[in-house]
Amino acid sequence: MFTQYAKKDWHQRLGSGVHADAIMDRIVHRTIWIETGGTNMREHTADNAA
């Protein structure tokens, strides 16, 4: 799974509450996390293009 948001922010972005809990349970179950660093390549590329 790839995301531009930090894992710690997902629950809030999903609206918190019961529905966010259910979604998070399904997303993170048996997921392998690979941390690739803190650089957002979309922002990095946009900054270099400007």
N, CA, C and O atoms as a GROMACS GRO file, in nm:
protein
  200
    1MET      N    1   0.084  -0.118   0.000
    1MET     CA    2   0.000   0.000   0.000
    1MET      C    3   0.089   0.124   0.000
    1MET      O    4   0.188   0.129   0.072
    2PHE      N    5   0.053   0.220  -0.078
    2PHE     CA    6   0.128   0.345  -0.085
    2PHE      C    7   0.037   0.458  -0.042
    2PHE      O    8  -0.083   0.458  -0.072
    3THR      N    9   0.094   0.553   0.029
    3THR     CA   10   0.015   0.667   0.074
    3THR      C   11   0.104   0.789   0.087
    3THR      O   12   0.224   0.776   0.113
    4GLN      N   13   0.048   0.906   0.070
    4GLN     CA   14   0.124   1.029   0.090
    4GLN      C   15   0.102   1.085   0.230
    4GLN      O   16   0.159   1.188   0.265
    5TYR      N   17   0.020   1.018   0.310
    5TYR     CA   18  -0.009   1.064   0.445
    5TYR      C   19   0.055   0.972   0.547
    5TYR      O   20   0.069   0.851   0.524
    6ALA      N   21   0.094   1.028   0.660
    6ALA     CA   22   0.152   0.949   0.767
    6ALA      C   23   0.047   0.853   0.824
    6ALA      O   24  -0.070   0.888   0.837
    7LYS      N   25   0.092   0.734   0.857
    7LYS     CA   26   0.002   0.632   0.910
    7LYS      C   27  -0.073   0.682   1.034
    7LYS      O   28  -0.190   0.649   1.054
    8LYS      N   29  -0.005   0.761   1.116
    8LYS     CA   30  -0.067   0.811   1.240
    8LYS      C   31  -0.184   0.906   1.213
    8LYS      O   32  -0.266   0.928   1.302
    9ASP      N   33  -0.193   0.962   1.092
    9ASP     CA   34  -0.300   1.057   1.058
    9ASP      C   35  -0.420   0.993   0.990
    9ASP      O   36  -0.522   1.059   0.971
   10TRP      N   37  -0.410   0.866   0.954
   10TRP     CA   38  -0.517   0.801   0.877
   10TRP      C   39  -0.651   0.802   0.948
   10TRP      O   40  -0.753   0.834   0.887
   11HIS      N   41  -0.652   0.767   1.076
   11HIS     CA   42  -0.777   0.755   1.150
   11HIS      C   43  -0.854   0.887   1.147
   11HIS      O   44  -0.974   0.890   1.123
   12GLN      N   45  -0.783   0.996   1.172
   12GLN     CA   46  -0.848   1.128   1.171
   12GLN      C   47  -0.895   1.164   1.030
   12GLN      O   48  -1.004   1.218   1.015
   13ARG      N   49  -0.816   1.134   0.928
   13ARG     CA   50  -0.854   1.165   0.790
   13ARG      C   51  -0.976   1.085   0.746
   13ARG      O   52  -1.051   1.127   0.657
   14LEU      N   53  -0.996   0.969   0.808
   14LEU     CA   54  -1.113   0.887   0.777
   14LEU      C   55  -1.236   0.930   0.857
   14LEU      O   56  -1.341   0.866   0.848
   15GLY      N   57  -1.225   1.035   0.935
   15GLY     CA   58  -1.338   1.089   1.007
   15GLY      C   59  -1.350   1.043   1.150
   15GLY      O   60  -1.450   1.068   1.216
   16SER      N   61  -1.246   0.973   1.200
   16SER     CA   62  -1.247   0.918   1.336
   16SER      C   63  -1.369   0.828   1.354
   16SER      O   64  -1.424   0.781   1.254
   17GLY      N   65  -1.411   0.804   1.473
   17GLY     CA   66  -1.533   0.728   1.499
   17GLY      C   67  -1.529   0.582   1.460
   17GLY      O   68  -1.424   0.527   1.426
   18VAL      N   69  -1.646   0.520   1.467
   18VAL     CA   70  -1.663   0.376   1.448
   18VAL      C   71  -1.628   0.332   1.305
   18VAL      O   72  -1.564   0.229   1.287
   19HIS      N   73  -1.669   0.410   1.206
   19HIS     CA   74  -1.641   0.372   1.068
   19HIS      C   75  -1.491   0.376   1.040
   19HIS      O   76  -1.438   0.287   0.973
   20ALA      N   77  -1.423   0.476   1.091
   20ALA     CA   78  -1.277   0.484   1.075
   20ALA      C   79  -1.210   0.365   1.143
   20ALA      O   80  -1.114   0.310   1.090
   21ASP      N   81  -1.259   0.325   1.259
   21ASP     CA   82  -1.205   0.207   1.328
   21ASP      C   83  -1.218   0.083   1.241
   21ASP      O   84  -1.122   0.006   1.228
   22ALA      N   85  -1.334   0.064   1.181
   22ALA     CA   86  -1.358  -0.054   1.098
   22ALA      C   87  -1.267  -0.053   0.975
   22ALA      O   88  -1.210  -0.156   0.938
   23ILE      N   89  -1.254   0.062   0.912
   23ILE     CA   90  -1.167   0.072   0.793
   23ILE      C   91  -1.022   0.045   0.831
   23ILE      O   92  -0.953  -0.030   0.763
   24MET      N   93  -0.977   0.106   0.940
   24MET     CA   94  -0.839   0.087   0.984
   24MET      C   95  -0.812  -0.059   1.019
   24MET      O   96  -0.704  -0.110   0.988
   25ASP      N   97  -0.907  -0.126   1.082
   25ASP     CA   98  -0.889  -0.267   1.114
   25ASP      C   99  -0.863  -0.348   0.988
   25ASP      O  100  -0.780  -0.439   0.988
   26ARG      N  101  -0.933  -0.317   0.882
   26ARG     CA  102  -0.918  -0.392   0.758
   26ARG      C  103  -0.790  -0.354   0.683
   26ARG      O  104  -0.727  -0.440   0.620
   27ILE      N  105  -0.751  -0.228   0.690
   27ILE     CA  106  -0.631  -0.182   0.619
   27ILE      C  107  -0.504  -0.238   0.683
   27ILE      O  108  -0.416  -0.290   0.613
   28VAL      N  109  -0.494  -0.228   0.814
   28VAL     CA  110  -0.367  -0.261   0.878
   28VAL      C  111  -0.350  -0.408   0.910
   28VAL      O  112  -0.239  -0.450   0.943
   29HIS      N  113  -0.455  -0.488   0.900
   29HIS     CA  114  -0.444  -0.630   0.929
   29HIS      C  115  -0.357  -0.698   0.824
   29HIS      O  116  -0.386  -0.691   0.705
   30ARG      N  117  -0.252  -0.763   0.868
   30ARG     CA  118  -0.157  -0.834   0.781
   30ARG      C  119  -0.087  -0.745   0.680
   30ARG      O  120  -0.049  -0.791   0.572
   31THR      N  121  -0.069  -0.619   0.712
   31THR     CA  122   0.001  -0.527   0.625
   31THR      C  123   0.148  -0.525   0.661
   31THR      O  124   0.184  -0.531   0.779
   32ILE      N  125   0.233  -0.517   0.562
   32ILE     CA  126   0.376  -0.503   0.584
   32ILE      C  127   0.411  -0.357   0.561
   32ILE      O  128   0.384  -0.302   0.454
   33TRP      N  129   0.471  -0.295   0.662
   33TRP     CA  130   0.505  -0.153   0.654
   33TRP      C  131   0.651  -0.137   0.615
   33TRP      O  132   0.739  -0.199   0.675
   34ILE      N  133   0.676  -0.057   0.516
   34ILE     CA  134   0.812  -0.025   0.473
   34ILE      C  135   0.824   0.126   0.476
   34ILE      O  136   0.763   0.196   0.396
   35GLU      N  137   0.904   0.175   0.568
   35GLU     CA  138   0.924   0.319   0.580
   35GLU      C  139   1.028   0.362   0.477
   35GLU      O  140   1.138   0.307   0.473
   36THR      N  141   0.994   0.458   0.394
   36THR     CA  142   1.084   0.502   0.288
   36THR      C  143   1.140   0.641   0.312
   36THR      O  144   1.205   0.698   0.224
   37GLY      N  145   1.116   0.696   0.428
   37GLY     CA  146   1.169   0.828   0.460
   37GLY      C  147   1.059   0.931   0.470
   37GLY      O  148   0.941   0.901   0.448
   38GLY      N  149   1.097   1.050   0.503
   38GLY     CA  150   0.999   1.156   0.525
   38GLY      C  151   0.978   1.248   0.407
   38GLY      O  152   0.896   1.340   0.416
   39THR      N  153   1.047   1.226   0.296
   39THR     CA  154   1.036   1.314   0.181
   39THR      C  155   0.912   1.282   0.099
   39THR      O  156   0.891   1.168   0.058
   40ASN      N  157   0.831   1.383   0.077
   40ASN     CA  158   0.716   1.368  -0.011
   40ASN      C  159   0.764   1.402  -0.151
   40ASN      O  160   0.791   1.518  -0.181
   41MET      N  161   0.774   1.301  -0.239
   41MET     CA  162   0.830   1.321  -0.372
   41MET      C  163   0.745   1.414  -0.458
   41MET      O  164   0.798   1.481  -0.547
   42ARG      N  165   0.615   1.419  -0.435
   42ARG     CA  166   0.531   1.512  -0.512
   42ARG      C  167   0.567   1.656  -0.479
   42ARG      O  168   0.579   1.739  -0.569
   43GLU      N  169   0.586   1.685  -0.350
   43GLU     CA  170   0.626   1.820  -0.311
   43GLU      C  171   0.767   1.850  -0.359
   43GLU      O  172   0.794   1.960  -0.407
   44HIS      N  173   0.856   1.754  -0.347
   44HIS     CA  174   0.996   1.771  -0.389
   44HIS      C  175   1.003   1.803  -0.538
   44HIS      O  176   1.074   1.895  -0.579
   45THR      N  177   0.930   1.728  -0.619
   45THR     CA  178   0.930   1.750  -0.764
   45THR      C  179   0.868   1.885  -0.799
   45THR      O  180   0.918   1.955  -0.887
   46ALA      N  181   0.761   1.921  -0.731
   46ALA     CA  182   0.696   2.051  -0.757
   46ALA      C  183   0.787   2.165  -0.721
   46ALA      O  184   0.792   2.265  -0.793
   47ASP      N  185   0.860   2.153  -0.610
   47ASP     CA  186   0.953   2.258  -0.570
   47ASP      C  187   1.066   2.275  -0.671
   47ASP      O  188   1.106   2.388  -0.701
   48ASN      N  189   1.116   2.164  -0.725
   48ASN     CA  190   1.227   2.170  -0.821
   48ASN      C  191   1.181   2.220  -0.958
   48ASN      O  192   1.260   2.278  -1.033
   49ALA      N  193   1.053   2.199  -0.990
   49ALA     CA  194   1.001   2.242  -1.120
   49ALA      C  195   0.973   2.392  -1.122
   49ALA      O  196   0.970   2.454  -1.229
   50ALA      N  197   0.952   2.450  -1.005
   50ALA     CA  198   0.914   2.591  -0.996
   50ALA      C  199   1.033   2.684  -1.013
   50ALA      O  200   1.017   2.806  -1.008
   0.00000   0.00000   0.00000
